[in-house]
């Protein structure tokens, strides 16, 4: 369904039970003067009659009373669709999170900047975008007291709060697994779907093991997944080390690279284990695997150790003798197609197990790195990373409940140019976009949130 941008206005002289449309809109939508239509914003709607004015612009004029009934957040430029005598304004896009601070200048603390970027990036499409927490939902009146970031009367940009309809689309951006598992957060998501039939995308966090099973057992993606076992025994760990010489131990439900160990087997010198502790990257050596596991997981190690998975170590390409992996940031666009928005190359910090910035990792330009490593074959390797990421995204979305609009994939390339997938994030961080070479990609990434929401809400 196509949509257009119209100018909405409130006028007290407008008949209480009518909506005024300009001549071009009447003609484009095939409306007759005096006919009845349905007007909708989010979950709010009413039946009204149409009154024509002769203006040549795309004007829609409401009475203040009708605007209150519809909970129109504000008047101004607004996207609209018209189909089968139904005029819909919006879409209404809600970004769901937690952590409201009560501070009007920074209502969601340090994450206010992230949400502001999402809102500003999509502002040219003229939807209604607000940020909200479960506590801001009024279930009795079926409204949300959401936070908008818009121009104020003085011409400056600021946060302000408006009572609004339920959203047509929810972009779920709860910050972590602990917050996402809270009963009131889950109840909010369930009730929104039941009461308003809104589309919710990127709901929840991925379980590493479930994702591995989906992808490793699929013929299209199995060759990109390293050998991995959940809740390994010491015997399994031993066999993996004999086969690959290097493995990673990862918490099955972890994120941000926390709690990861890299274990390397040397036939004569024993087992070397690297991990991050506090502000330091630590290296320990053990003469037996049993002593290594006992040291980190305790003598009765079955509990915590069983929550880990062991993954084949890959000999990655390097930058200045530091292993490099890639954060591939992906989005669904307005035509429901996966796009690779950015590839951030991340070199590990000195002695670090991961490439995370907090452990000394840093972003380098991907094209420079690939040219240095693969010479004239660099472009082919970059295209292989992109095509592999899109293949994986298509397979993954067949397995999950609910739509996906954004993914962050941690991928690697070995010395032979083969692409490997290490992890997929449903709520990827955006640190790669701080690099000067990726700032424009960061703006495009933020814009795709609105584009995909418009698609889900049938405004495209």
matplotlib code that plots the C-alpha trace (Angstrom):
import matplotlib.pyplot as plt

x = [0.0, 1.4, 1.4, 1.8, 2.8, 0.0, -0.2, -2.5, -3.9, -6.3, -9.0, -11.7, -14.1, -14.0, -17.4, -17.2, -18.2, -16.3, -12.8, -11.7, -9.8, -8.3, -9.4, -6.3, -6.7, -10.5, -9.7, -6.7, -8.6, -11.9, -13.9, -17.2, -18.1, -20.2, -19.4, -18.4, -14.9, -13.0, -10.0, -7.4, -4.2, -2.6, -5.4, -7.7, -10.4, -13.7, -16.2, -16.6, -17.8, -15.7, -15.9, -13.9, -11.9, -10.4, -6.8, -4.3, -2.1, -2.5, -4.4, -6.2, -8.0, -9.3, -11.4, -9.6, -12.2, -11.6, -7.9, -8.4, -10.6, -7.9, -5.1, -3.3, 0.1, 0.6, -0.3, 2.0, 3.4, 2.2, 2.3, -1.1, -2.7, -6.2, -7.8, -11.4, -12.7, -10.1, -7.8, -4.8, -2.2, 1.2, 2.6, 2.8, 6.1, 7.0, 10.5, 10.1, 12.8, 13.3, 15.2, 13.2, 15.0, 12.4, 14.8, 13.0, 16.3, 17.5, 14.5, 16.3, 19.7, 22.7, 20.5, 18.5, 21.1, 20.6, 16.8, 17.2, 19.3, 16.6, 13.9, 15.9, 17.0, 13.4, 12.0, 11.9, 9.3, 7.0, 5.8, 4.9, 7.8, 8.0, 10.0, 8.2, 8.5, 5.9, 5.0, 3.9, 1.1, -2.5, -4.2, -7.6, -7.7, -5.5, -3.0, 0.8, 2.4, 5.4, 8.4, 9.0, 12.1, 11.0, 11.4, 9.9, 8.4, 11.8, 13.2, 15.3, 15.1, 14.0, 12.2, 8.6, 5.8, 2.4, -0.5, -0.6, -2.4, -0.9, 1.8, 1.3, 4.8, 7.1, 10.9, 11.9, 15.0, 15.1, 18.8, 19.7, 18.5, 17.8, 15.4, 13.8, 13.0, 11.1, 7.5, 6.1, 8.1, 6.9, 3.3, 3.5, 4.6, 1.9, -0.9, 0.1, -0.1, -3.4, -5.1, -3.8, -2.4, 0.7, 3.8, 6.8, 10.2, 13.5, 11.7, 14.0, 17.6, 19.1, 20.4, 23.8, 23.1, 19.7, 21.1, 24.0, 21.7, 19.5, 22.3, 24.7, 21.9, 20.8, 22.4, 22.8, 24.6, 26.3, 29.7, 29.9, 29.5, 32.5, 32.3, 30.5, 29.2, 27.0, 27.8, 31.0, 32.7, 36.5, 36.8, 34.9, 37.1, 40.2, 39.1, 38.4, 41.8, 43.5, 41.6, 41.9, 44.7, 42.6, 39.1, 36.9, 34.7, 31.7, 28.7, 25.7, 23.6, 26.3, 27.0, 29.6, 32.4, 32.0, 33.3, 35.0, 38.2, 40.5, 42.4, 45.4, 47.1, 50.8, 52.0, 55.1, 54.2, 50.7, 47.5, 47.4, 44.3, 43.6, 40.7, 39.8, 39.7, 38.9, 40.9, 43.5, 44.0, 45.3, 47.3, 47.7, 49.4, 48.4, 50.0, 46.7, 43.2, 41.7, 43.6, 42.6, 38.9, 39.2, 40.9, 38.3, 35.1, 35.9, 36.3, 32.6, 32.6, 29.5, 27.1, 28.8, 30.7, 27.5, 26.3, 29.2, 29.7, 33.0, 33.7, 36.3, 39.0, 39.6, 43.0, 41.8, 43.5, 45.5, 46.3, 49.7, 49.8, 46.4, 43.4, 40.6, 37.0, 34.1, 30.9, 28.4, 25.4, 22.3, 18.8, 15.6, 14.7, 11.3, 10.9, 11.5, 15.0, 18.1, 20.9, 24.4, 24.7, 28.2, 31.2, 33.3, 36.7, 37.8, 41.4, 41.9, 43.6, 47.1, 46.7, 42.9, 40.5, 38.0, 38.0, 35.7, 36.7, 36.6, 39.4, 41.6, 40.0, 39.8, 38.0, 39.9, 38.7, 37.6, 38.7, 42.2, 42.5, 41.2, 43.5, 46.5, 45.7, 44.1, 45.6, 43.6, 41.1, 40.0, 36.7, 35.7, 36.3, 34.2, 31.4, 31.6, 31.2, 28.1, 26.5, 27.1, 25.6, 22.4, 22.1, 22.4, 19.8, 17.3, 17.8, 17.6, 14.4, 12.7, 13.4, 12.4, 8.9, 8.1, 9.8, 13.4, 14.5, 18.1, 21.0, 24.6, 26.7, 30.2, 32.1, 35.6, 37.7, 40.5, 43.7, 42.2, 39.4, 36.7, 33.9, 32.9, 30.0, 30.7, 27.6, 24.4, 23.0, 19.3, 20.1, 23.5, 25.6, 26.5, 30.1, 31.4, 29.5, 31.7, 34.6, 34.8, 34.6, 31.2, 29.4, 27.3, 26.5, 25.3, 22.8, 21.5, 21.3, 19.1, 16.9, 16.2, 14.3, 11.7, 11.8, 11.1, 8.5, 6.6, 6.7, 5.3, 2.6, 1.5, 2.6, 4.8]
y = [0.0, 3.4, 6.4, 10.2, 13.0, 15.4, 18.6, 18.1, 21.0, 21.6, 24.2, 24.9, 26.0, 22.5, 20.8, 18.5, 15.4, 16.1, 16.1, 18.6, 17.4, 19.6, 19.2, 17.3, 14.7, 14.3, 13.7, 11.4, 9.3, 9.3, 10.9, 12.7, 15.7, 14.6, 10.9, 8.9, 7.5, 5.8, 7.7, 5.6, 6.4, 3.3, 1.5, 4.5, 5.1, 6.8, 7.3, 10.8, 12.6, 14.4, 18.2, 19.6, 22.8, 24.3, 24.5, 23.1, 21.6, 18.2, 19.4, 17.4, 19.5, 18.1, 19.7, 19.7, 17.4, 14.8, 15.1, 14.3, 11.3, 9.9, 10.9, 12.6, 13.3, 16.5, 18.3, 18.9, 16.9, 13.3, 10.2, 8.8, 6.0, 5.8, 2.5, 1.2, 4.4, 4.1, 7.1, 6.0, 8.3, 7.2, 4.7, 4.8, 3.3, 2.5, 1.7, -0.4, -0.3, -0.1, 2.2, 5.4, 8.0, 10.7, 13.3, 15.2, 16.1, 12.5, 10.3, 7.0, 7.8, 7.2, 5.3, 8.5, 9.3, 6.0, 6.5, 10.1, 8.9, 6.4, 9.0, 11.7, 9.3, 8.4, 11.9, 12.6, 9.9, 11.7, 8.8, 9.1, 7.6, 7.5, 5.6, 4.0, 1.5, -1.0, 1.4, 4.0, 1.9, 2.8, -0.5, 0.7, 3.6, 1.7, 4.6, 5.1, 8.1, 8.0, 10.2, 12.0, 14.0, 16.9, 20.6, 22.9, 26.3, 28.0, 25.9, 23.7, 19.9, 18.4, 15.4, 15.8, 13.5, 12.9, 10.6, 8.5, 5.5, 2.0, 1.5, -0.2, -1.5, -2.1, -2.2, -4.1, -2.5, -3.8, -3.5, -6.9, -10.5, -9.7, -6.8, -8.7, -11.7, -9.5, -10.6, -7.1, -6.7, -10.0, -9.2, -5.9, -7.5, -10.2, -7.8, -5.4, -8.2, -9.4, -6.0, -4.2, -6.8, -4.7, -6.1, -6.6, -7.1, -8.3, -9.5, -11.3, -12.4, -15.3, -18.4, -19.3, -23.0, -22.8, -20.6, -23.0, -26.0, -24.2, -23.2, -26.2, -28.6, -26.6, -27.5, -23.9, -22.7, -25.7, -25.0, -21.6, -22.8, -23.9, -27.3, -26.6, -28.6, -27.6, -28.6, -30.3, -33.0, -32.8, -35.7, -33.7, -30.7, -32.9, -34.3, -30.8, -29.6, -32.7, -32.0, -28.2, -27.2, -24.2, -23.8, -21.2, -21.8, -19.4, -18.9, -20.3, -17.2, -14.6, -11.4, -8.6, -11.2, -11.7, -15.0, -16.3, -18.4, -19.3, -22.6, -23.6, -27.0, -27.3, -30.9, -30.3, -27.2, -28.0, -25.9, -22.1, -20.2, -16.6, -14.6, -11.0, -10.1, -6.6, -4.3, -6.9, -9.7, -12.7, -15.8, -18.9, -22.2, -25.6, -29.0, -30.8, -30.0, -31.3, -28.8, -26.0, -26.7, -27.2, -23.8, -21.8, -23.8, -25.4, -29.0, -29.6, -27.9, -29.6, -26.7, -23.6, -25.6, -27.1, -23.6, -23.2, -24.4, -25.3, -24.0, -24.8, -22.1, -20.6, -19.3, -15.8, -13.3, -10.8, -7.1, -6.2, -9.8, -9.4, -11.6, -9.8, -10.5, -8.6, -7.1, -7.3, -5.0, -5.9, -4.6, -5.4, -2.5, -1.1, -3.9, -6.6, -7.5, -8.0, -5.4, -5.4, -1.8, -2.0, -4.4, -3.3, -5.0, -5.4, -6.2, -7.8, -5.9, -7.1, -10.5, -10.3, -13.3, -11.1, -8.0, -6.0, -2.4, -2.7, -5.3, -3.2, -4.0, -1.4, -0.8, -0.6, 0.2, -3.1, -2.3, -1.4, -4.6, -7.0, -5.4, -5.8, -9.5, -10.8, -8.3, -8.5, -11.0, -8.5, -7.6, -11.2, -11.9, -8.8, -10.0, -13.5, -12.0, -10.1, -12.9, -15.4, -13.0, -12.6, -16.4, -16.9, -14.1, -15.8, -19.2, -17.7, -15.8, -19.1, -20.4, -17.6, -16.4, -13.0, -10.7, -9.7, -6.3, -6.0, -8.4, -8.1, -11.0, -11.7, -13.3, -14.3, -15.1, -17.7, -17.6, -19.5, -16.8, -19.1, -17.2, -18.4, -17.3, -17.0, -15.3, -13.5, -10.6, -9.7, -6.3, -5.4, -2.7, 0.3, 1.0, 0.3, 3.3, 5.6, 5.0, 7.9, 5.5, 4.1, 7.2, 7.5, 3.8, 4.4, 7.0, 4.7, 1.9, 4.0, 5.0, 1.4, 1.1, 3.4, 2.0, -1.6, -0.4, 1.3, -1.9, -3.9, -1.3, -1.5, 2.1, 0.9]
z = [0.0, -0.9, 1.4, 1.1, 3.4, 4.4, 6.5, 9.5, 11.4, 14.3, 13.8, 16.4, 13.5, 12.0, 12.5, 15.5, 13.6, 10.4, 8.9, 6.3, 3.3, 0.6, -3.0, -4.2, -1.5, -2.2, -5.9, -5.2, -2.7, -4.6, -1.7, -2.2, -0.1, 2.9, 2.6, 5.7, 6.2, 9.0, 10.5, 12.3, 14.3, 15.9, 17.7, 17.8, 15.2, 14.6, 11.8, 10.5, 7.4, 4.9, 4.1, 1.2, 1.0, -2.1, -1.0, -3.6, -0.9, 0.9, 4.0, 6.6, 9.3, 12.5, 15.3, 18.6, 20.0, 17.3, 17.8, 21.5, 20.7, 18.4, 20.8, 17.9, 19.5, 17.5, 14.3, 11.4, 8.5, 8.8, 6.6, 5.5, 3.6, 2.2, 1.2, 1.2, 2.9, 5.7, 6.3, 8.4, 9.9, 11.0, 11.2, 15.0, 15.9, 19.5, 20.7, 23.9, 26.5, 30.3, 32.6, 32.6, 34.7, 35.2, 33.8, 31.0, 29.3, 29.3, 30.0, 29.4, 30.7, 28.5, 26.0, 25.3, 22.6, 20.9, 20.8, 19.7, 16.7, 15.7, 15.8, 14.0, 11.3, 10.4, 10.8, 7.1, 6.6, 9.1, 11.2, 14.9, 16.8, 20.5, 23.2, 26.1, 29.0, 30.2, 33.0, 30.5, 29.1, 30.2, 29.6, 30.7, 28.2, 25.7, 25.3, 25.9, 27.5, 25.1, 24.7, 21.4, 20.3, 18.2, 17.6, 20.2, 19.9, 20.1, 17.2, 19.4, 19.7, 22.9, 24.5, 25.3, 26.4, 24.8, 25.4, 22.2, 20.7, 20.9, 18.2, 14.9, 15.2, 18.2, 17.9, 21.0, 22.4, 26.0, 27.1, 28.4, 29.1, 32.8, 31.9, 29.1, 31.4, 33.9, 34.2, 33.6, 30.4, 29.1, 30.1, 28.3, 25.0, 25.3, 26.0, 23.2, 20.7, 22.1, 22.5, 19.4, 17.0, 16.6, 15.0, 17.3, 15.7, 17.2, 20.3, 22.8, 22.8, 21.0, 22.8, 21.3, 21.3, 19.7, 16.9, 16.4, 16.1, 13.6, 11.4, 11.7, 10.8, 7.7, 4.4, 3.3, 6.5, 8.0, 6.3, 8.1, 11.6, 13.7, 15.5, 18.8, 21.8, 24.7, 28.3, 27.3, 29.4, 30.0, 27.5, 24.8, 25.5, 25.2, 21.9, 20.5, 21.5, 19.9, 16.7, 16.5, 19.0, 20.0, 21.3, 23.0, 26.1, 26.0, 28.3, 26.4, 27.3, 27.5, 25.6, 25.3, 25.3, 29.1, 30.6, 27.5, 27.7, 24.9, 25.5, 23.3, 23.5, 23.1, 22.9, 25.1, 27.2, 28.3, 28.1, 27.8, 28.8, 28.0, 29.5, 30.5, 34.2, 35.4, 33.2, 32.3, 29.7, 31.6, 30.4, 32.6, 31.9, 33.1, 32.7, 32.6, 31.3, 34.6, 36.6, 34.3, 34.6, 38.3, 38.7, 36.8, 37.6, 41.0, 42.0, 41.7, 38.3, 36.8, 37.6, 36.0, 33.4, 32.1, 31.2, 28.8, 25.2, 23.5, 20.1, 17.5, 17.4, 13.9, 12.8, 11.7, 9.4, 11.3, 11.5, 13.0, 14.3, 16.1, 15.1, 13.3, 13.2, 11.6, 12.9, 10.1, 10.8, 8.8, 8.4, 6.6, 4.3, 3.1, 0.5, 3.2, 1.9, 4.0, 3.5, 4.8, 6.1, 7.4, 8.0, 10.9, 11.1, 14.7, 15.7, 19.1, 21.9, 22.9, 24.5, 24.4, 23.8, 22.0, 19.8, 22.1, 22.6, 26.3, 26.1, 23.9, 20.5, 17.8, 14.5, 11.3, 7.7, 6.2, 2.6, 3.8, 5.8, 3.1, 0.5, 2.7, 3.4, 0.2, -2.4, -5.7, -4.2, -1.5, -3.3, -3.7, 0.0, 1.0, -1.3, 0.3, 3.8, 2.6, 0.7, 3.6, 6.1, 4.0, 3.5, 7.3, 8.0, 5.7, 7.3, 10.8, 10.3, 9.3, 12.7, 15.1, 16.2, 15.0, 12.5, 12.5, 11.2, 12.5, 13.1, 14.2, 13.1, 14.5, 11.6, 10.8, 7.8, 8.0, 6.1, 3.2, 2.8, 4.2, 6.1, 9.6, 11.8, 15.5, 16.9, 16.0, 18.1, 18.0, 19.6, 18.2, 19.7, 17.5, 18.6, 15.1, 13.8, 16.0, 13.5, 11.0, 8.0, 9.2, 10.5, 7.4, 7.5, 11.1, 10.0, 7.3, 9.8, 12.1, 9.2, 8.3, 11.6, 10.3, 6.8, 8.0, 10.5, 7.6, 5.7, 8.7, 9.2, 5.5, 4.8, 1.9]

ax = plt.figure().add_subplot(projection="3d")
ax.plot(x, y, z, "-o")
ax.set_aspect("equal")
plt.show()
